[in-house]
Amino acid sequence: MTANERQGRSGLPSVDLVLRSEEAGALIGRYGRSLVVDAVRTALAERRRCGVAASAVAILEQSAQSLARDMRMSQRRVFNLTGTVLHTNLGRAPLPEEAITAAVAAMRDPTTLEYNIETGKRGERDDHIAGWLTRLTGAEAALTVNNNAGALLLALNTLAEARETIVSRGELIEIGGSFRLPDIMARAGTRLREVGTTNRTHLADFAAAIGPQTGLILKAHTSNFAIQGFTAAAPAVKLAALAREHAIPFIEDLGSGTLVDFERWGLPHEPTVAETLAQGADLVTFSGDKLLGGPQAGLVVGRAELVRRLARNPLKRALRLDKIRLAALEAVLRLYADPARLAERLPALRLLTRPVDGIKALGMGLLPVVEQRFQDIAEVSLVETKSQIGSGALPVSVLPSAALALRPLRQRSGAAVEALARALRGLPIPVIGRIEAGRVLLDLRCLEDEVAFLEQLDAVTLGKHGAAILAKP
């Protein structure tokens, strides 16, 4: 043992002494004895290793800080000021209050998840949403799974296992997290038969590929990219007719998927589920947590006989939704029965349709306060910018918006901008913006709780060399 270690050890209290204090008792009441003892021992070990003496009060303070840090929820609320409304990494669509209330009620008590009150026998969990989905889309039947990739996996495995699935080469998409359509098809047990070229695929290409081993034709919506210029794609109506002629299913994967025509709110048109079914698709798969504005889910609608086959697949049980998300999803679908008030009641749609004049007015109100809070840290201005829908929806379409632009005062380096962005992310409610042209942009389209946003800005201060840092609370 070194001299420093001996000195540090002699200047440290015992675990028992630390735990006898009134403050330790309060910590035990909050976190439990086991966690507090571990935290105290860890703090003592660190001081002992460094040969630094400390009082019981100091050890307790260090332990309290580590416990608070360890027990903080890892999934936290943030301010999404990135300019991407349906941000995959930030949880996609915010849920309406009706869905939150329904989910909480389902969590608190037993429910009729798979129980038929009238017969007193086992029920089917998809019945809670199937009626609404068929009503809103015109489909014969519907079911749900945990996400759209799961919906497509289930459909491919059920209808084309050990057979070929024909897809246009221009639609072999890769979605977030490096998940690729060919990989999903391989896991589903179907063989990919790609036809056409990246930019041009004709109906004749599909017709030439059909043979005894064909299981189905798949059309995948290129939701996260666009091919422009010299292009051609086989119309869905003609693909559906070709599939019917050869008695094979035609599935269209809409990706995000929407139940309403966005043009009524001045947004770009996106194919609706009802339109896709009307064009002849036998099954349509789409997401619940993107343009639909609900919880994470994969939805399948279409011909009743095919939906029944999917429901009988053992994979359905592995991919099924729990009672909490089903309750939230049902509550969201009910809102669609009143389309006149949908934009004000569905948060995702409300944010997408937010008028730019209102966003600018919000920015003008925030600007003097933010300028004052950052007066020694950053130059603050209100600038015009563009928001995007996100989550693979309408990738080339943007929405006019306004943003607070923060440019570091003392240093104009990339490191200073990164430090400022990091300090904003370190706030009690992290503020997530984006870096652009040497500034941190805080797009205000998704800011609805400006009071909470402003209240915490005093926590940002200047560190060494003028870099913005987060002040200790």
Protein Blocks (a to p, Z undefined) as FASTA:
>chain_A
ZZklmmmmmmpccfklmmmpmklmmmmmmnopklmmmmmmmmmmmmmmnopacdfklmmm
mmmmmmmmmmpcfbdcdddfeopablfknopaaddfklmmmmmmmmmpccfklacfknop
acdfklmmmmmmmmmnopabdcddfbfklmmmmmmmmmmgoiacdddfklmccdehhiaf
klmmmmnopacddehjfklccfklmmmmgcfklmbdcddddfkbccehjdddddfklmmm
mmmmnopacdddehjopabdfklnopacdddfklmmmnopabdcddfklmnopacdddde
ddfklmmmmmmpmklmmmmccfklmmmmmmmmmmmmmmmlmmmmmmklmmmmpcfklmmm
mmmmmmmmmmmmmmmmbccddddddddebjoiaklbccdddddddddfkbccfklmmmmm
mmmmmpmbacddddeehiacddfklpcblmlmmmmmmmpccdehhiacdddZZ
